[in-house]
């Protein structure tokens, strides 16, 4: 199963001076709950969500996912 690497997301957020997941969600134009679901290990995010977050953070989508 592919999941989003929360720690990598936090690291990239710090580089862009984004201080919270709430702020990141707002910048992405989604709710905090949606972002929470995308980053949850129980939820399988759709490729477009991963691609959108990666593009916003300026990285390749493969850099923010991990296999479990």
N, C-alpha and C positions, 0 to 999 in steps of 0.2 A: 504494500500500500504506500502511496506517495502522500507525504504530508509537508506542510510548510514549516521550515526551520525557524521557530520563534526567536531563537538566539541570534541567528543571522539577521533577521528583520530588525531586532533591537539594535544590533551593531550598526546596521545601515542607517537606522533612524538617528542614532547618536551622531553619526558623521554629518547628517543633514540638519542637526539641531532640532529634531522633532522629539519633544519631550514625553509624549504619551500616545498610547494606541488610540485614545479618543481623538486627539489632534490628527493623527494619521488618517483615521477613518473620515474625518471631516474634509481633509485635503483630497482624499480619494473620491469624495462624494457619496459615501456609503455610511450606514449607521454603525455605531460601535458594536452592536450585536452581530451585524453581518461580518465585520472584521473579526470579531471574536470567534465566530463559527469557522471562518476561513483558516484561522490560526489554530483551531482546536484539533487535537489528535483524533477525535471521534468523527470528524467531518472530512469528507473527501472533496477538496476544492476543485472547481472546474478550471480547466486550463486558462480560460480567458481571465479569471480572477487572479491567478498566479502571474500571468503575463502583464496584467495591468499594474499590479503591485511592483513587479520587477522593473517595468518601464519607468514608473514613477520614481523608484529608488535608484535608477540608473545602472541596473545590473542585468545580466542574462538570467532568465527564469530558472535555469538549472542551478544557479548559485543560491537560490532561496528554498530549494526543496531537498528533502531527504527521504530515503526509503526506510520503511519500518517493517 
